[in-house]
């Protein structure tokens, strides 16, 4: 299975774990929050008011393709 197919399955909720595992990090005790996929190397700036589906699409586009696709 190629990486894009895997990303699509994770986004659709059909990947065996159902939920992607995220690591959340804050270098300044909560002022700034980053997240990355477990085993992933890219960090994404995360705000609690952000649309999680949009963030996931952007993250997977970068992680698996190296590019961001505008809608």
PyMOL Python script that loads the backbone (N, CA, C, O; Angstrom):
from pymol import cmd

cmd.read_pdbstr("""\
ATOM      1  N   UNK A   1       0.852  -1.181   0.000  1.00  0.00           N
ATOM      2  CA  UNK A   1       0.000   0.000   0.000  1.00  0.00           C
ATOM      3  C   UNK A   1       0.889   1.233   0.000  1.00  0.00           C
ATOM      4  O   UNK A   1       1.841   1.323   0.776  1.00  0.00           O
ATOM      5  N   UNK A   2       0.575   2.180  -0.873  1.00  0.00           N
ATOM      6  CA  UNK A   2       1.374   3.400  -0.910  1.00  0.00           C
ATOM      7  C   UNK A   2       0.940   4.351   0.207  1.00  0.00           C
ATOM      8  O   UNK A   2      -0.128   4.188   0.796  1.00  0.00           O
ATOM      9  N   UNK A   3       1.787   5.346   0.487  1.00  0.00           N
ATOM     10  CA  UNK A   3       1.545   6.258   1.598  1.00  0.00           C
ATOM     11  C   UNK A   3       0.266   7.065   1.443  1.00  0.00           C
ATOM     12  O   UNK A   3      -0.418   7.335   2.430  1.00  0.00           O
ATOM     13  N   UNK A   4      -0.065   7.452   0.218  1.00  0.00           N
ATOM     14  CA  UNK A   4      -1.278   8.257   0.006  1.00  0.00           C
ATOM     15  C   UNK A   4      -2.533   7.445   0.315  1.00  0.00           C
ATOM     16  O   UNK A   4      -3.477   7.967   0.909  1.00  0.00           O
ATOM     17  N   UNK A   5      -2.551   6.187  -0.079  1.00  0.00           N
ATOM     18  CA  UNK A   5      -3.694   5.320   0.229  1.00  0.00           C
ATOM     19  C   UNK A   5      -3.857   5.182   1.737  1.00  0.00           C
ATOM     20  O   UNK A   5      -4.972   5.213   2.259  1.00  0.00           O
ATOM     21  N   UNK A   6      -2.730   5.028   2.430  1.00  0.00           N
ATOM     22  CA  UNK A   6      -2.772   4.914   3.887  1.00  0.00           C
ATOM     23  C   UNK A   6      -3.338   6.189   4.503  1.00  0.00           C
ATOM     24  O   UNK A   6      -4.175   6.123   5.404  1.00  0.00           O
ATOM     25  N   UNK A   7      -2.890   7.347   4.025  1.00  0.00           N
ATOM     26  CA  UNK A   7      -3.386   8.631   4.545  1.00  0.00           C
ATOM     27  C   UNK A   7      -4.884   8.773   4.310  1.00  0.00           C
ATOM     28  O   UNK A   7      -5.612   9.235   5.188  1.00  0.00           O
ATOM     29  N   UNK A   8      -5.344   8.377   3.129  1.00  0.00           N
ATOM     30  CA  UNK A   8      -6.773   8.461   2.826  1.00  0.00           C
ATOM     31  C   UNK A   8      -7.578   7.556   3.748  1.00  0.00           C
ATOM     32  O   UNK A   8      -8.664   7.932   4.189  1.00  0.00           O
ATOM     33  N   UNK A   9      -7.063   6.379   4.040  1.00  0.00           N
ATOM     34  CA  UNK A   9      -7.761   5.470   4.956  1.00  0.00           C
ATOM     35  C   UNK A   9      -7.809   6.033   6.373  1.00  0.00           C
ATOM     36  O   UNK A   9      -8.822   5.897   7.058  1.00  0.00           O
ATOM     37  N   UNK A  10      -6.721   6.666   6.820  1.00  0.00           N
ATOM     38  CA  UNK A  10      -6.708   7.275   8.145  1.00  0.00           C
ATOM     39  C   UNK A  10      -7.735   8.392   8.212  1.00  0.00           C
ATOM     40  O   UNK A  10      -8.503   8.472   9.170  1.00  0.00           O
ATOM     41  N   UNK A  11      -7.755   9.266   7.187  1.00  0.00           N
ATOM     42  CA  UNK A  11      -8.708  10.376   7.169  1.00  0.00           C
ATOM     43  C   UNK A  11     -10.152   9.891   7.109  1.00  0.00           C
ATOM     44  O   UNK A  11     -11.037  10.497   7.712  1.00  0.00           O
ATOM     45  N   UNK A  12     -10.390   8.807   6.389  1.00  0.00           N
ATOM     46  CA  UNK A  12     -11.748   8.278   6.249  1.00  0.00           C
ATOM     47  C   UNK A  12     -12.193   7.485   7.477  1.00  0.00           C
ATOM     48  O   UNK A  12     -13.365   7.133   7.612  1.00  0.00           O
ATOM     49  N   UNK A  13     -11.231   7.209   8.380  1.00  0.00           N
ATOM     50  CA  UNK A  13     -11.578   6.447   9.578  1.00  0.00           C
ATOM     51  C   UNK A  13     -11.660   4.957   9.338  1.00  0.00           C
ATOM     52  O   UNK A  13     -12.240   4.228  10.143  1.00  0.00           O
ATOM     53  N   UNK A  14     -11.080   4.491   8.227  1.00  0.00           N
ATOM     54  CA  UNK A  14     -11.137   3.064   7.928  1.00  0.00           C
ATOM     55  C   UNK A  14      -9.808   2.367   8.178  1.00  0.00           C
ATOM     56  O   UNK A  14      -9.681   1.166   7.935  1.00  0.00           O
ATOM     57  N   UNK A  15      -8.825   3.104   8.657  1.00  0.00           N
ATOM     58  CA  UNK A  15      -7.550   2.483   9.018  1.00  0.00           C
ATOM     59  C   UNK A  15      -7.788   1.659  10.273  1.00  0.00           C
ATOM     60  O   UNK A  15      -8.601   2.055  11.108  1.00  0.00           O
ATOM     61  N   UNK A  16      -7.110   0.529  10.440  1.00  0.00           N
ATOM     62  CA  UNK A  16      -7.428  -0.362  11.567  1.00  0.00           C
ATOM     63  C   UNK A  16      -7.465   0.298  12.944  1.00  0.00           C
ATOM     64  O   UNK A  16      -8.260  -0.121  13.785  1.00  0.00           O
ATOM     65  N   UNK A  17      -6.649   1.301  13.207  1.00  0.00           N
ATOM     66  CA  UNK A  17      -6.672   1.936  14.525  1.00  0.00           C
ATOM     67  C   UNK A  17      -7.805   2.943  14.661  1.00  0.00           C
ATOM     68  O   UNK A  17      -8.062   3.426  15.763  1.00  0.00           O
ATOM     69  N   UNK A  18      -8.485   3.269  13.576  1.00  0.00           N
ATOM     70  CA  UNK A  18      -9.578   4.249  13.517  1.00  0.00           C
ATOM     71  C   UNK A  18      -9.089   5.672  13.777  1.00  0.00           C
ATOM     72  O   UNK A  18      -9.441   6.589  13.035  1.00  0.00           O
ATOM     73  N   UNK A  19      -8.292   5.867  14.807  1.00  0.00           N
ATOM     74  CA  UNK A  19      -7.804   7.205  15.125  1.00  0.00           C
ATOM     75  C   UNK A  19      -6.294   7.247  14.978  1.00  0.00           C
ATOM     76  O   UNK A  19      -5.578   6.380  15.479  1.00  0.00           O
ATOM     77  N   UNK A  20      -5.831   8.261  14.290  1.00  0.00           N
ATOM     78  CA  UNK A  20      -4.388   8.451  14.190  1.00  0.00           C
ATOM     79  C   UNK A  20      -3.869   8.834  15.579  1.00  0.00           C
ATOM     80  O   UNK A  20      -4.557   9.520  16.335  1.00  0.00           O
ATOM     81  N   UNK A  21      -2.685   8.401  15.903  1.00  0.00           N
ATOM     82  CA  UNK A  21      -2.074   8.723  17.192  1.00  0.00           C
ATOM     83  C   UNK A  21      -1.196   9.957  17.030  1.00  0.00           C
ATOM     84  O   UNK A  21      -0.278   9.970  16.210  1.00  0.00           O
ATOM     85  N   UNK A  22      -1.476  10.976  17.801  1.00  0.00           N
ATOM     86  CA  UNK A  22      -0.767  12.248  17.709  1.00  0.00           C
ATOM     87  C   UNK A  22       0.059  12.480  18.956  1.00  0.00           C
ATOM     88  O   UNK A  22      -0.332  12.095  20.058  1.00  0.00           O
ATOM     89  N   UNK A  23       1.209  13.117  18.771  1.00  0.00           N
ATOM     90  CA  UNK A  23       2.052  13.562  19.875  1.00  0.00           C
ATOM     91  C   UNK A  23       1.936  15.081  19.909  1.00  0.00           C
ATOM     92  O   UNK A  23       2.162  15.754  18.903  1.00  0.00           O
ATOM     93  N   UNK A  24       1.584  15.612  21.074  1.00  0.00           N
ATOM     94  CA  UNK A  24       1.456  17.061  21.240  1.00  0.00           C
ATOM     95  C   UNK A  24       2.641  17.560  22.058  1.00  0.00           C
ATOM     96  O   UNK A  24       3.003  16.967  23.074  1.00  0.00           O
ATOM     97  N   UNK A  25       3.240  18.660  21.603  1.00  0.00           N
ATOM     98  CA  UNK A  25       4.414  19.214  22.266  1.00  0.00           C
ATOM     99  C   UNK A  25       4.243  20.715  22.439  1.00  0.00           C
ATOM    100  O   UNK A  25       3.668  21.390  21.585  1.00  0.00           O
ATOM    101  N   UNK A  26       4.746  21.225  23.551  1.00  0.00           N
ATOM    102  CA  UNK A  26       4.729  22.664  23.786  1.00  0.00           C
ATOM    103  C   UNK A  26       6.081  23.064  24.366  1.00  0.00           C
ATOM    104  O   UNK A  26       6.417  22.695  25.491  1.00  0.00           O
ATOM    105  N   UNK A  27       6.853  23.822  23.588  1.00  0.00           N
ATOM    106  CA  UNK A  27       8.167  24.226  24.073  1.00  0.00           C
ATOM    107  C   UNK A  27       8.124  25.335  25.133  1.00  0.00           C
ATOM    108  O   UNK A  27       9.127  25.605  25.794  1.00  0.00           O
ATOM    109  N   UNK A  28       6.962  25.970  25.289  1.00  0.00           N
ATOM    110  CA  UNK A  28       6.875  27.115  26.194  1.00  0.00           C
ATOM    111  C   UNK A  28       5.706  26.998  27.178  1.00  0.00           C
ATOM    112  O   UNK A  28       5.036  27.985  27.479  1.00  0.00           O
ATOM    113  N   UNK A  29       5.476  25.800  27.666  1.00  0.00           N
ATOM    114  CA  UNK A  29       4.463  25.527  28.705  1.00  0.00           C
ATOM    115  C   UNK A  29       3.050  25.948  28.310  1.00  0.00           C
ATOM    116  O   UNK A  29       2.320  26.522  29.118  1.00  0.00           O
ATOM    117  N   UNK A  30       2.668  25.660  27.066  1.00  0.00           N
ATOM    118  CA  UNK A  30       1.297  25.873  26.641  1.00  0.00           C
ATOM    119  C   UNK A  30       1.024  27.105  25.800  1.00  0.00           C
ATOM    120  O   UNK A  30      -0.073  27.242  25.258  1.00  0.00           O
ATOM    121  N   UNK A  31       1.980  27.998  25.674  1.00  0.00           N
ATOM    122  CA  UNK A  31       1.766  29.179  24.838  1.00  0.00           C
ATOM    123  C   UNK A  31       1.667  28.792  23.364  1.00  0.00           C
ATOM    124  O   UNK A  31       0.816  29.301  22.635  1.00  0.00           O
ATOM    125  N   UNK A  32       2.536  27.896  22.938  1.00  0.00           N
ATOM    126  CA  UNK A  32       2.564  27.406  21.564  1.00  0.00           C
ATOM    127  C   UNK A  32       2.425  25.894  21.616  1.00  0.00           C
ATOM    128  O   UNK A  32       3.074  25.235  22.428  1.00  0.00           O
ATOM    129  N   UNK A  33       1.582  25.342  20.754  1.00  0.00           N
ATOM    130  CA  UNK A  33       1.355  23.902  20.759  1.00  0.00           C
ATOM    131  C   UNK A  33       1.588  23.347  19.369  1.00  0.00           C
ATOM    132  O   UNK A  33       1.072  23.878  18.385  1.00  0.00           O
ATOM    133  N   UNK A  34       2.358  22.289  19.290  1.00  0.00           N
ATOM    134  CA  UNK A  34       2.625  21.594  18.037  1.00  0.00           C
ATOM    135  C   UNK A  34       2.141  20.168  18.175  1.00  0.00           C
ATOM    136  O   UNK A  34       2.064  19.620  19.275  1.00  0.00           O
ATOM    137  N   UNK A  35       1.816  19.575  17.033  1.00  0.00           N
ATOM    138  CA  UNK A  35       1.470  18.162  17.033  1.00  0.00           C
ATOM    139  C   UNK A  35       2.178  17.489  15.864  1.00  0.00           C
ATOM    140  O   UNK A  35       2.527  18.128  14.872  1.00  0.00           O
ATOM    141  N   UNK A  36       2.381  16.188  16.006  1.00  0.00           N
ATOM    142  CA  UNK A  36       2.928  15.385  14.920  1.00  0.00           C
ATOM    143  C   UNK A  36       2.369  13.990  15.058  1.00  0.00           C
ATOM    144  O   UNK A  36       2.032  13.542  16.154  1.00  0.00           O
ATOM    145  N   UNK A  37       2.277  13.317  13.943  1.00  0.00           N
ATOM    146  CA  UNK A  37       1.780  11.953  13.911  1.00  0.00           C
ATOM    147  C   UNK A  37       2.801  11.045  14.569  1.00  0.00           C
ATOM    148  O   UNK A  37       4.004  11.215  14.370  1.00  0.00           O
ATOM    149  N   UNK A  38       2.334  10.084  15.349  1.00  0.00           N
ATOM    150  CA  UNK A  38       3.247   9.134  15.981  1.00  0.00           C
ATOM    151  C   UNK A  38       4.108   8.511  14.892  1.00  0.00           C
ATOM    152  O   UNK A  38       3.590   7.917  13.946  1.00  0.00           O
ATOM    153  N   UNK A  39       5.401   8.644  15.025  1.00  0.00           N
ATOM    154  CA  UNK A  39       6.323   8.142  14.017  1.00  0.00           C
ATOM    155  C   UNK A  39       6.594   9.124  12.902  1.00  0.00           C
ATOM    156  O   UNK A  39       7.417   8.854  12.027  1.00  0.00           O
ATOM    157  N   UNK A  40       5.916  10.264  12.916  1.00  0.00           N
ATOM    158  CA  UNK A  40       6.094  11.278  11.882  1.00  0.00           C
ATOM    159  C   UNK A  40       7.227  12.228  12.232  1.00  0.00           C
ATOM    160  O   UNK A  40       7.599  12.369  13.396  1.00  0.00           O
ATOM    161  N   UNK A  41       7.767  12.874  11.216  1.00  0.00           N
ATOM    162  CA  UNK A  41       8.865  13.800  11.476  1.00  0.00           C
ATOM    163  C   UNK A  41       8.449  15.258  11.357  1.00  0.00           C
ATOM    164  O   UNK A  41       9.192  16.137  11.793  1.00  0.00           O
ATOM    165  N   UNK A  42       7.294  15.541  10.787  1.00  0.00           N
ATOM    166  CA  UNK A  42       6.851  16.918  10.603  1.00  0.00           C
ATOM    167  C   UNK A  42       5.999  17.371  11.779  1.00  0.00           C
ATOM    168  O   UNK A  42       5.117  16.641  12.232  1.00  0.00           O
ATOM    169  N   UNK A  43       6.265  18.579  12.275  1.00  0.00           N
ATOM    170  CA  UNK A  43       5.455  19.184  13.333  1.00  0.00           C
ATOM    171  C   UNK A  43       4.498  20.179  12.700  1.00  0.00           C
ATOM    172  O   UNK A  43       4.816  20.820  11.698  1.00  0.00           O
ATOM    173  N   UNK A  44       3.329  20.296  13.295  1.00  0.00           N
ATOM    174  CA  UNK A  44       2.307  21.217  12.798  1.00  0.00           C
ATOM    175  C   UNK A  44       1.850  22.108  13.948  1.00  0.00           C
ATOM    176  O   UNK A  44       1.519  21.618  15.028  1.00  0.00           O
ATOM    177  N   UNK A  45       1.833  23.418  13.710  1.00  0.00           N
ATOM    178  CA  UNK A  45       1.317  24.353  14.701  1.00  0.00           C
ATOM    179  C   UNK A  45      -0.165  24.064  14.896  1.00  0.00           C
ATOM    180  O   UNK A  45      -0.902  23.901  13.924  1.00  0.00           O
ATOM    181  N   UNK A  46      -0.599  23.999  16.138  1.00  0.00           N
ATOM    182  CA  UNK A  46      -1.950  23.568  16.467  1.00  0.00           C
ATOM    183  C   UNK A  46      -2.580  24.569  17.423  1.00  0.00           C
ATOM    184  O   UNK A  46      -1.985  24.940  18.435  1.00  0.00           O
ATOM    185  N   UNK A  47      -3.783  24.998  17.095  1.00  0.00           N
ATOM    186  CA  UNK A  47      -4.566  25.858  17.983  1.00  0.00           C
ATOM    187  C   UNK A  47      -5.872  25.145  18.303  1.00  0.00           C
ATOM    188  O   UNK A  47      -6.431  24.463  17.443  1.00  0.00           O
ATOM    189  N   UNK A  48      -6.359  25.292  19.516  1.00  0.00           N
ATOM    190  CA  UNK A  48      -7.562  24.557  19.912  1.00  0.00           C
ATOM    191  C   UNK A  48      -8.800  24.967  19.126  1.00  0.00           C
ATOM    192  O   UNK A  48      -9.775  24.215  19.097  1.00  0.00           O
ATOM    193  N   UNK A  49      -8.794  26.130  18.492  1.00  0.00           N
ATOM    194  CA  UNK A  49      -9.945  26.590  17.713  1.00  0.00           C
ATOM    195  C   UNK A  49      -9.872  26.179  16.240  1.00  0.00           C
ATOM    196  O   UNK A  49     -10.805  26.446  15.482  1.00  0.00           O
ATOM    197  N   UNK A  50      -8.776  25.531  15.822  1.00  0.00           N
ATOM    198  CA  UNK A  50      -8.611  25.132  14.425  1.00  0.00           C
ATOM    199  C   UNK A  50      -9.559  23.999  14.035  1.00  0.00           C
ATOM    200  O   UNK A  50      -9.966  23.197  14.875  1.00  0.00           O
ATOM    201  N   UNK A  51      -9.900  23.949  12.757  1.00  0.00           N
ATOM    202  CA  UNK A  51     -10.713  22.864  12.209  1.00  0.00           C
ATOM    203  C   UNK A  51      -9.830  21.621  12.092  1.00  0.00           C
ATOM    204  O   UNK A  51      -8.891  21.599  11.296  1.00  0.00           O
ATOM    205  N   UNK A  52     -10.123  20.602  12.871  1.00  0.00           N
ATOM    206  CA  UNK A  52      -9.263  19.419  12.943  1.00  0.00           C
ATOM    207  C   UNK A  52      -9.197  18.676  11.614  1.00  0.00           C
ATOM    208  O   UNK A  52      -8.146  18.140  11.263  1.00  0.00           O
ATOM    209  N   UNK A  53     -10.298  18.634  10.869  1.00  0.00           N
ATOM    210  CA  UNK A  53     -10.289  17.946   9.579  1.00  0.00           C
ATOM    211  C   UNK A  53      -9.362  18.649   8.586  1.00  0.00           C
ATOM    212  O   UNK A  53      -8.628  17.996   7.844  1.00  0.00           O
ATOM    213  N   UNK A  54      -9.402  19.976   8.577  1.00  0.00           N
ATOM    214  CA  UNK A  54      -8.522  20.745   7.697  1.00  0.00           C
ATOM    215  C   UNK A  54      -7.059  20.550   8.096  1.00  0.00           C
ATOM    216  O   UNK A  54      -6.190  20.387   7.239  1.00  0.00           O
ATOM    217  N   UNK A  55      -6.798  20.571   9.404  1.00  0.00           N
ATOM    218  CA  UNK A  55      -5.431  20.334   9.871  1.00  0.00           C
ATOM    219  C   UNK A  55      -4.926  18.959   9.457  1.00  0.00           C
ATOM    220  O   UNK A  55      -3.779  18.813   9.033  1.00  0.00           O
ATOM    221  N   UNK A  56      -5.782  17.958   9.581  1.00  0.00           N
ATOM    222  CA  UNK A  56      -5.389  16.600   9.190  1.00  0.00           C
ATOM    223  C   UNK A  56      -5.063  16.529   7.699  1.00  0.00           C
ATOM    224  O   UNK A  56      -4.058  15.932   7.312  1.00  0.00           O
ATOM    225  N   UNK A  57      -5.903  17.132   6.864  1.00  0.00           N
ATOM    226  CA  UNK A  57      -5.659  17.119   5.421  1.00  0.00           C
ATOM    227  C   UNK A  57      -4.331  17.791   5.089  1.00  0.00           C
ATOM    228  O   UNK A  57      -3.551  17.279   4.286  1.00  0.00           O
ATOM    229  N   UNK A  58      -4.078  18.942   5.714  1.00  0.00           N
ATOM    230  CA  UNK A  58      -2.825  19.642   5.466  1.00  0.00           C
ATOM    231  C   UNK A  58      -1.630  18.822   5.928  1.00  0.00           C
ATOM    232  O   UNK A  58      -0.618  18.732   5.233  1.00  0.00           O
ATOM    233  N   UNK A  59      -1.757  18.224   7.110  1.00  0.00           N
ATOM    234  CA  UNK A  59      -0.642  17.446   7.649  1.00  0.00           C
ATOM    235  C   UNK A  59      -0.316  16.259   6.747  1.00  0.00           C
ATOM    236  O   UNK A  59       0.847  16.027   6.415  1.00  0.00           O
ATOM    237  N   UNK A  60      -1.340  15.511   6.353  1.00  0.00           N
ATOM    238  CA  UNK A  60      -1.099  14.330   5.530  1.00  0.00           C
ATOM    239  C   UNK A  60      -0.590  14.710   4.144  1.00  0.00           C
ATOM    240  O   UNK A  60       0.199  13.969   3.558  1.00  0.00           O
ATOM    241  N   UNK A  61      -1.022  15.844   3.612  1.00  0.00           N
ATOM    242  CA  UNK A  61      -0.509  16.288   2.316  1.00  0.00           C
ATOM    243  C   UNK A  61       0.987  16.565   2.407  1.00  0.00           C
ATOM    244  O   UNK A  61       1.744  16.210   1.504  1.00  0.00           O
ATOM    245  N   UNK A  62       1.407  17.193   3.487  1.00  0.00           N
ATOM    246  CA  UNK A  62       2.835  17.480   3.673  1.00  0.00           C
ATOM    247  C   UNK A  62       3.597  16.197   3.986  1.00  0.00           C
ATOM    248  O   UNK A  62       4.643  15.927   3.396  1.00  0.00           O
ATOM    249  N   UNK A  63       3.070  15.418   4.907  1.00  0.00           N
ATOM    250  CA  UNK A  63       3.778  14.219   5.376  1.00  0.00           C
ATOM    251  C   UNK A  63       3.969  13.186   4.261  1.00  0.00           C
ATOM    252  O   UNK A  63       5.039  12.590   4.146  1.00  0.00           O
ATOM    253  N   UNK A  64       2.955  12.977   3.457  1.00  0.00           N
ATOM    254  CA  UNK A  64       3.030  11.924   2.458  1.00  0.00           C
ATOM    255  C   UNK A  64       3.418  12.418   1.066  1.00  0.00           C
ATOM    256  O   UNK A  64       3.914  11.633   0.258  1.00  0.00           O
ATOM    257  N   UNK A  65       3.204  13.698   0.767  1.00  0.00           N
ATOM    258  CA  UNK A  65       3.519  14.218  -0.565  1.00  0.00           C
ATOM    259  C   UNK A  65       4.572  15.299  -0.562  1.00  0.00           C
ATOM    260  O   UNK A  65       5.201  15.550  -1.590  1.00  0.00           O
ATOM    261  N   UNK A  66       4.778  15.946   0.568  1.00  0.00           N
ATOM    262  CA  UNK A  66       5.723  17.039   0.646  1.00  0.00           C
ATOM    263  C   UNK A  66       5.173  18.365   0.135  1.00  0.00           C
ATOM    264  O   UNK A  66       5.919  19.332  -0.019  1.00  0.00           O
ATOM    265  N   UNK A  67       3.859  18.412  -0.129  1.00  0.00           N
ATOM    266  CA  UNK A  67       3.246  19.639  -0.646  1.00  0.00           C
ATOM    267  C   UNK A  67       1.908  19.875   0.039  1.00  0.00           C
ATOM    268  O   UNK A  67       1.298  18.960   0.592  1.00  0.00           O
ATOM    269  N   UNK A  68       1.471  21.131  -0.013  1.00  0.00           N
ATOM    270  CA  UNK A  68       0.135  21.491   0.478  1.00  0.00           C
ATOM    271  C   UNK A  68      -0.743  21.760  -0.731  1.00  0.00           C
ATOM    272  O   UNK A  68      -0.353  22.506  -1.629  1.00  0.00           O
ATOM    273  N   UNK A  69      -1.930  21.157  -0.761  1.00  0.00           N
ATOM    274  CA  UNK A  69      -2.878  21.370  -1.850  1.00  0.00           C
ATOM    275  C   UNK A  69      -3.944  22.334  -1.379  1.00  0.00           C
ATOM    276  O   UNK A  69      -4.637  22.055  -0.401  1.00  0.00           O
ATOM    277  N   UNK A  70      -4.091  23.464  -2.054  1.00  0.00           N
ATOM    278  CA  UNK A  70      -5.135  24.425  -1.717  1.00  0.00           C
ATOM    279  C   UNK A  70      -6.456  23.944  -2.287  1.00  0.00           C
ATOM    280  O   UNK A  70      -6.500  23.343  -3.361  1.00  0.00           O
ATOM    281  N   UNK A  71      -7.527  24.212  -1.562  1.00  0.00           N
ATOM    282  CA  UNK A  71      -8.849  23.818  -2.039  1.00  0.00           C
ATOM    283  C   UNK A  71      -9.461  24.933  -2.826  1.00  0.00           C
ATOM    284  O   UNK A  71     -10.582  24.799  -3.317  1.00  0.00           O
TER     285      UNK A  71
END
""", "prot")
cmd.dss("prot")
cmd.show_as("cartoon", "prot")
cmd.util.cbc("prot")
cmd.orient("prot")
